[in-house]
Structures are given as structure tokens and as C-alpha cells.
């Protein structure tokens, strides 16, 4: 299945520990197979040093190595749920939905659904911070809306405005073939 996504696009976003933790269908469609739950760790952190030593003297902070690599790291070691979605629009190809429990999140729960509509609740985390990825194949272009792009790409500003539930984060379209 992984070969379908080589050369594609990954959209990953953080869900703050004190925010809404149910997730909703990005498109109308159905699961290709039952979602898979992958066991993982609790409270794991990458083996990288703390804040950059020049952070206190530099008015433009340099994110430290741990902060820059934490979501990629946690996506490999934390509890995960993976679902493959076949959209109703076959031009979009298969979409992978990866739900990742962070820190103390031990529950990744998918609802047992046949067909679902865009925006319909698909599952939930039961507690704590978490992250998620949408993975598109190379034949699909993801067009992010401005609400899904951090205003501060350095991630030094952590007080971000929450995104409303079921707010459009972007659109996808098939890549035109010559």
C-alpha cells in the first residue's frame, strides 16, 4: 500500500491537549479495509538536547532540534491509527488518514462505518495532545487554505488561534496529466 503514496503529499497538524479531539472525514467515501491500530509509547521524546543556547541572547529565536523534529519522531513511536480511504471521487485516489496519540494518549478509536460523508465524525482520541496526517498520492495536489498555514513558520509563537471544527483546511484536486 505504501507504494501508492511515494512522491505524494503529507499534511500534518497538531491537536492541542486542551482542544477538541474527535476527527471528521476529509472527503466522502469509505474505508478500503478496517482501520489498523498500532501500539506505541507514552511520554517519549527524541534524544535531542533542549533549547538552543543562543535562544536567550537572540531576539529571533532559533527553534531547537527537539522542537523541529518532535512531530516526525512521535509519528514513528506513539500509538497510531491508520485508515485508508477510498473517496467517492476516484480521481483523488486512495487517501491515508493517520491519527497519532502523543504523550499520555493511549486511545485511538475509529468508528465502525461503511460509507461516510465529508465532515462526518470518524473517531476520536480520549485524552491529551495528538497529531494527525493526511497522505495523498502523487496524482493529487493539496491546496492549503490560509487557516491551515501557521502565521509563524518558526513555531516560536505557541499561542495560536484554534481552528473551528469542520473548518476547511484546504482542497485537493487531481494533477492534470499532459
Secondary structure as the mmCIF struct_conf table of DSSP 4:
data_model
#
loop_
_struct_conf.conf_type_id
_struct_conf.id
_struct_conf.beg_label_comp_id
_struct_conf.beg_label_asym_id
_struct_conf.beg_label_seq_id
_struct_conf.end_label_comp_id
_struct_conf.end_label_asym_id
_struct_conf.end_label_seq_id
HELX_RH_3T_P HELX_RH_3T_P1 UNK A 2 UNK A 5
TURN_TY1_P TURN_TY1_P1 UNK A 6 UNK A 7
STRN STRN1 UNK A 9 UNK A 15
TURN_TY1_P TURN_TY1_P2 UNK A 17 UNK A 18
BEND BEND1 UNK A 19 UNK A 19
STRN STRN2 UNK A 22 UNK A 24
BEND BEND2 UNK A 26 UNK A 28
STRN STRN3 UNK A 29 UNK A 31
BEND BEND3 UNK A 32 UNK A 33
STRN STRN4 UNK A 36 UNK A 38
STRN STRN5 UNK A 41 UNK A 41
BEND BEND4 UNK A 42 UNK A 43
BEND BEND5 UNK A 47 UNK A 47
BEND BEND6 UNK A 50 UNK A 51
HELX_RH_3T_P HELX_RH_3T_P2 UNK A 53 UNK A 55
TURN_TY1_P TURN_TY1_P3 UNK A 56 UNK A 57
BEND BEND7 UNK A 59 UNK A 60
HELX_LH_PP_P HELX_LH_PP_P1 UNK A 61 UNK A 64
HELX_RH_AL_P HELX_RH_AL_P1 UNK A 65 UNK A 77
STRN STRN6 UNK A 78 UNK A 78
STRN STRN7 UNK A 80 UNK A 87
BEND BEND8 UNK A 88 UNK A 89
HELX_RH_3T_P HELX_RH_3T_P3 UNK A 90 UNK A 92
STRN STRN8 UNK A 94 UNK A 101
TURN_TY1_P TURN_TY1_P4 UNK A 103 UNK A 104
STRN STRN9 UNK A 108 UNK A 110
BEND BEND9 UNK A 114 UNK A 114
STRN STRN10 UNK A 115 UNK A 116
TURN_TY1_P TURN_TY1_P5 UNK A 118 UNK A 119
STRN STRN11 UNK A 121 UNK A 125
BEND BEND10 UNK A 127 UNK A 128
STRN STRN12 UNK A 130 UNK A 136
TURN_TY1_P TURN_TY1_P6 UNK A 138 UNK A 139
STRN STRN13 UNK A 140 UNK A 144
HELX_RH_3T_P HELX_RH_3T_P4 UNK A 146 UNK A 148
BEND BEND11 UNK A 149 UNK A 149
BEND BEND12 UNK A 151 UNK A 152
TURN_TY1_P TURN_TY1_P7 UNK A 153 UNK A 154
HELX_LH_PP_P HELX_LH_PP_P2 UNK A 160 UNK A 164
TURN_TY1_P TURN_TY1_P8 UNK A 165 UNK A 166
STRN STRN14 UNK A 170 UNK A 174
HELX_LH_PP_P HELX_LH_PP_P3 UNK A 175 UNK A 177
#
